[in-house]
Amino acid sequence: MALYEGLSSQIKDPARRSDEKVRLLATQGADFSHSKGRMMEKVRIIDKDNDRYFEKIVDPVTGEIVHLCDEALSAHWGHGSAKKKKDQPT
């Protein structure tokens, strides 16, 4: 059994409603890749105030960049939990 590390941090604005308080979310660490069948190194930054989404996934064995996404957060939709649900109107 292997042990992997990860780090996550948030910047919150206490003046905002509870569902809008987190303004920046940054995570870095190991994440399992189902397609590769092993752990990868992932960095993700979601910056709501500057409208940025950054994600980089690197294979630690080969050093290959498996995934790189750096775009406006407002343009980052249709992924993961942001996908349209079957019962949502179009």
Sine and cosine of phi, psi and omega as CSV:
sin_phi,cos_phi,sin_psi,cos_psi,sin_omega,cos_omega
0.00,0.00,0.69,-0.72,-0.02,-1.00
-0.95,-0.30,0.42,-0.91,0.03,-1.00
-0.91,-0.42,0.76,-0.65,-0.02,-1.00
-0.85,-0.53,0.50,-0.86,-0.02,-1.00
-0.95,-0.30,0.42,-0.91,0.08,-1.00
-0.43,-0.90,0.43,-0.90,-0.02,-1.00
-0.68,-0.73,0.69,-0.73,0.02,-1.00
-0.68,-0.73,0.65,-0.76,0.04,-1.00
-0.61,-0.79,0.41,-0.91,-0.02,-1.00
-0.70,-0.71,0.50,-0.87,0.20,-0.98
-0.89,-0.45,0.81,-0.58,-0.05,-1.00
-0.89,-0.45,0.48,-0.88,0.11,-0.99
-0.94,-0.35,0.96,-0.27,-0.07,-1.00
-0.91,0.41,-0.25,0.97,-0.01,-1.00
-0.98,0.17,-0.20,0.98,-0.04,-1.00
-1.00,-0.05,0.26,-0.96,0.08,-1.00
-0.87,0.49,0.35,-0.94,-0.09,-1.00
-0.86,0.52,-0.60,0.80,-0.02,-1.00
-0.99,0.16,-0.06,1.00,0.02,-1.00
-0.87,-0.50,0.08,1.00,-0.10,-1.00
-0.91,0.42,-0.67,0.74,-0.05,-1.00
-0.95,0.33,0.88,-0.48,-0.04,-1.00
-0.97,-0.23,-0.48,0.88,0.02,-1.00
-0.62,-0.78,0.73,-0.69,0.03,-1.00
-0.78,-0.62,0.83,-0.56,0.00,-1.00
-0.80,-0.61,0.76,-0.65,0.06,-1.00
-0.74,-0.68,0.56,-0.83,0.04,-1.00
-0.51,-0.86,0.70,-0.72,0.04,-1.00
0.44,-0.90,-0.19,-0.98,-0.05,-1.00
-0.98,0.18,0.61,-0.79,0.03,-1.00
-0.57,-0.82,0.67,-0.74,-0.05,-1.00
-0.98,0.22,0.75,-0.66,0.08,-1.00
-0.98,-0.19,0.89,-0.45,0.01,-1.00
-0.94,0.35,-0.58,0.81,-0.02,-1.00
-0.94,0.34,-0.58,0.82,0.01,-1.00
-1.00,-0.01,-0.37,0.93,0.01,-1.00
0.97,0.24,0.37,0.93,0.02,-1.00
-0.42,-0.91,0.09,-1.00,-0.03,-1.00
-0.97,0.25,0.60,-0.80,0.06,-1.00
-0.83,-0.56,0.33,-0.94,0.10,-1.00
-1.00,-0.07,0.81,-0.59,-0.05,-1.00
-0.81,-0.59,0.67,-0.74,0.14,-0.99
-0.83,-0.55,0.78,-0.63,0.05,-1.00
-0.69,-0.73,0.74,-0.67,0.06,-1.00
-0.77,-0.64,0.83,-0.56,0.07,-1.00
-0.89,-0.45,0.93,-0.37,-0.07,-1.00
-0.89,-0.45,0.99,-0.17,-0.06,-1.00
-0.94,0.35,-0.61,0.79,-0.05,-1.00
-0.93,0.37,-0.53,0.85,0.01,-1.00
-0.97,-0.24,0.15,0.99,0.07,-1.00
0.79,0.61,0.78,0.63,-0.01,-1.00
-0.80,-0.59,0.62,-0.79,0.14,-0.99
-0.78,-0.62,0.83,-0.56,0.02,-1.00
-0.76,-0.65,0.74,-0.67,0.08,-1.00
-0.55,-0.83,0.74,-0.67,0.02,-1.00
-0.69,-0.72,0.79,-0.61,0.02,-1.00
-0.85,-0.53,0.81,-0.58,-0.06,-1.00
-0.84,-0.54,0.68,-0.73,0.10,-1.00
-0.98,0.20,0.91,-0.41,-0.06,-1.00
-0.93,0.36,-0.33,0.94,0.00,-1.00
-0.97,0.22,-0.73,0.68,-0.08,-1.00
-0.98,-0.19,-0.32,0.95,-0.08,-1.00
0.99,0.16,0.04,1.00,-0.02,-1.00
-0.94,0.33,0.69,-0.73,0.13,-0.99
-0.98,0.17,0.94,-0.35,-0.06,-1.00
-0.99,0.17,-0.59,0.81,-0.04,-1.00
-0.50,-0.86,0.69,-0.72,0.07,-1.00
-0.63,-0.78,0.83,-0.55,0.01,-1.00
-0.68,-0.74,0.85,-0.52,0.05,-1.00
-0.65,-0.76,0.98,-0.21,-0.09,-1.00
-0.49,-0.87,0.09,-1.00,0.09,-1.00
-0.91,0.42,0.70,-0.71,0.02,-1.00
-0.87,0.50,-0.59,0.80,0.01,-1.00
-0.91,0.42,-0.37,0.93,0.03,-1.00
-1.00,-0.05,-0.14,0.99,-0.05,-1.00
-1.00,-0.04,1.00,0.00,0.01,-1.00
-0.63,-0.78,0.27,-0.96,-0.04,-1.00
0.99,0.13,0.31,0.95,0.00,-1.00
-0.86,-0.51,0.61,-0.79,0.11,-0.99
0.78,0.62,-0.82,-0.58,-0.05,-1.00
-0.96,0.27,-0.14,0.99,0.04,-1.00
-1.00,0.08,-0.04,1.00,0.01,-1.00
-0.92,0.39,0.49,-0.87,0.04,-1.00
-0.92,0.40,0.66,-0.75,0.07,-1.00
-1.00,0.09,0.43,-0.90,-0.03,-1.00
-0.86,0.51,-0.60,0.80,-0.08,-1.00
-1.00,0.05,0.02,1.00,0.02,-1.00
-0.99,0.15,0.66,-0.75,0.06,-1.00
-0.94,0.33,0.48,-0.88,-0.01,-1.00
-1.00,0.02,0.00,0.00,0.00,0.00
